[in-house]
Amino acid sequence: MSVEQVARDFVANMTNEAKIKSMITPDAMASGGVLPQAIPIMDSMKVVSGLTTAFPDFNLQVQQVTLNGNQATVRVTWGGTQSGPLDLMMPGTAAIPATGKKVSVKDAYIVTVVGDKVSHMEVISPADGGIPAALMQLGVHVPSM
């Protein structure tokens, strides 16, 4: 399978923990974005789980994939309506009660592929994107982000 296809499939399936587990190397790590340090990819899925709980209609659309050797930069748009509490399950962040507001944000990930598996995912949210942008659209200000 090509680097592009592995990266595209990985990002498109981020809401499916069982699928993700089958797509990563045993030592796969995630970093960047709202993560204060690199952590195992499966631990980072807690953030995704928090998003899908808060946004039951969560949708993620791959917009563009660019390649650089065994790395693919995957640009996406994701969003939904916050009809549940948003708990990012990270130290220093409290759950945000449902607002009923819709969000739509840009995001991007650099996915490193080894063989047919993902070994690293780095969140490289644009300045006007990612979780910080979603929080702004919900009317929440979190200075530490």
CORRAJO-V274560 format. One record per residue. N is the residue number from 1. SS is DSSP state (2 for helix, 1 for strand, 0 for the rest). PSI is psi in degrees with one decimal (* if undefined). D_LAST is the distance of its C-alpha to the last C-alpha in Angstrom with 1 decimal. Layout:
BEGIN
n = (N:N)
ss = (SS:SS)
psi = (PSI:PSI)
d_last = (D_LAST:D_LAST)
END
This chain:
BEGIN
n = (1:2:3:4:5:6:7:8:9:10:11:12:13:14:15:16:17:18:19:20:21:22:23:24:25:26:27:28:29:30:31:32:33:34:35:36:37:38:39:40:41:42:43:44:45:46:47:48:49:50:51:52:53:54:55:56:57:58:59:60:61:62:63:64:65:66:67:68:69:70:71:72:73:74:75:76:77:78:79:80:81:82:83:84:85:86:87:88:89:90:91:92:93:94:95:96:97:98:99:100:101:102:103:104:105:106:107:108:109:110:111:112:113:114:115:116:117:118:119:120:121:122:123:124:125:126:127:128:129:130:131:132:133:134:135:136:137:138:139:140:141:142:143:144:145)
ss = (0:0:2:2:2:2:2:2:2:2:2:2:0:0:0:0:2:2:2:2:2:2:2:1:1:1:1:1:1:1:1:1:0:0:0:0:0:0:1:1:2:2:2:2:2:2:2:2:2:2:2:2:2:2:0:0:0:0:1:1:1:1:1:1:1:1:1:1:0:0:1:1:1:1:1:1:1:1:1:1:1:0:0:0:0:1:0:0:0:0:0:0:0:0:0:1:0:0:0:0:0:1:1:1:1:1:1:1:1:1:1:1:1:1:0:0:1:1:1:1:1:1:1:0:0:0:0:0:0:2:2:2:2:2:2:2:2:0:0:0:0:0:0:0:0)
psi = (142.9:157.2:-44.1:-46.1:-41.2:-47.7:-44.3:-46.7:-41.3:-51.7:-42.5:-24.1:16.5:-19.4:-0.9:92.0:-39.9:-42.9:-45.5:-44.3:-35.1:-9.8:0.6:158.1:158.9:-28.2:21.4:136.9:158.9:147.9:172.1:-174.1:-131.0:0.1:123.7:-20.6:167.3:136.5:161.0:140.6:-42.3:-31.4:-34.5:-19.4:-14.0:-34.7:-44.0:-41.2:-40.2:-38.0:-42.5:-25.9:-44.4:-35.5:80.6:-24.4:21.7:130.9:145.1:126.3:120.0:124.7:-39.3:143.7:126.9:146.7:147.2:90.6:-124.1:17.5:144.0:133.0:119.3:114.8:133.8:167.5:131.7:158.5:-170.2:-173.6:126.1:93.1:5.5:170.2:140.2:109.6:109.6:-3.7:40.7:144.9:137.6:1.3:129.1:156.1:141.9:118.9:154.7:137.1:-19.6:3.3:148.9:143.8:152.3:117.6:158.3:151.4:167.5:149.9:136.3:117.8:121.8:128.7:131.4:115.3:-122.4:22.5:154.5:127.8:-19.1:142.9:123.3:124.9:123.6:60.1:137.5:162.8:-31.9:27.7:-168.7:-166.2:-41.0:-40.3:-39.3:-42.5:-40.3:-42.2:-26.3:-7.2:20.1:132.5:120.3:100.0:-30.4:-7.9:*)
d_last = (36.0:34.2:30.8:29.9:31.2:29.6:26.1:26.7:28.0:25.2:22.5:24.8:25.4:21.9:22.7:25.8:25.3:29.0:29.1:26.1:27.7:30.8:29.0:27.4:28.9:29.2:26.7:24.1:20.5:17.1:14.2:11.3:8.7:6.5:9.5:9.6:13.2:15.9:17.4:20.5:20.1:21.7:19.1:16.3:18.5:17.4:14.2:16.8:19.1:16.6:16.3:20.1:20.8:18.8:20.2:23.7:24.5:21.6:22.8:21.8:23.8:24.2:24.7:25.5:26.0:26.8:28.3:28.5:30.8:29.5:26.0:25.1:22.2:21.8:20.4:20.0:19.5:18.5:18.6:20.7:21.4:19.6:22.7:21.4:18.8:15.4:14.7:12.2:14.3:11.7:12.2:10.8:10.2:13.4:15.1:15.0:18.7:20.2:20.1:22.5:20.4:20.4:17.5:18.0:15.5:16.1:14.9:16.5:17.5:19.7:22.2:24.7:28.0:30.8:34.0:33.1:30.0:26.3:25.4:21.8:19.0:16.2:13.4:13.3:11.6:12.9:11.1:12.3:11.8:10.5:8.8:6.4:10.0:11.6:9.9:10.9:14.3:14.6:14.2:11.3:8.8:5.9:5.5:3.8:0.0)
END
